[in-house]
Amino acid sequence: MPWNRVWEHCTLILTALGFIIVIGMLLGIISYLYPRLRKPILTVVDILQTIPSLATLGIIMILMGGNQKTVITGIVLYSLLPIVRNTNTGLNSVSPAVKEAAKGMGMTRAYQLFHIDLPLAFPLIFTGIRIAAVTSISVAVFGTFVGGGGLGAVIYQGIRVSSMKLILFGTAALMVMALVIDGIMGLIERRLYRRIGLQVPD
């Protein structure tokens, strides 16, 4: 069985997720600090997610060629929305009383953001990261059509040679990967919410 494809798929997802978290949180923070930019930023990332993932990868392939960088870029663009939206929502949901108290203590805006607002908003931000991680697993399947490899290559090969064994292997590996990642991140998410005394959203 092509176990190397499982590792290849994991590598694609983890690499993309690193970029998604950094870029998504940065855009969410910018949209929070500058309310006028909130609608344009959210509109752009919302539009990116409405474009079919295979079409997104095809457009990027024309510009960058077919390789793993193309797949990673496509995953990043397609999965930004939940992190951007949750970062913005989380920061805006911090109690005004807490913000006023921070200002009253003489905290600068930057200090308040990193020491008060982001820690309190992080459980909701992590929910967005969890959604983006699970979404990335399925989007990465289409990477095989642009030279990215991964488990999509196993499934495609199974279809091409009519091998049920390969198709089931690829499908099962994707399902296990999604369940494991979602399960682990779900446990972390619940702990984060309990730590600040909030109920985990359904």
Protein Blocks (a to p, Z undefined) as FASTA:
>chain_A
ZZklmmmmmmmmmmmmmmmmmmmmmmmmmmmmmmmlmmmmmmmmmmmmmpcfklmmmmmm
mmnopafklmmmmmmmmmmmmmmmmmmmmmmmpcfklmmmmmmnopafklmmmmmmmmmm
mmmmmmmmmmmmmmmmmmmmmmmmnongpjklmmmmmmmnopaklmmmmmmmmmmmmmmm
mmmmmmmmmmmmmmnopacdZZ
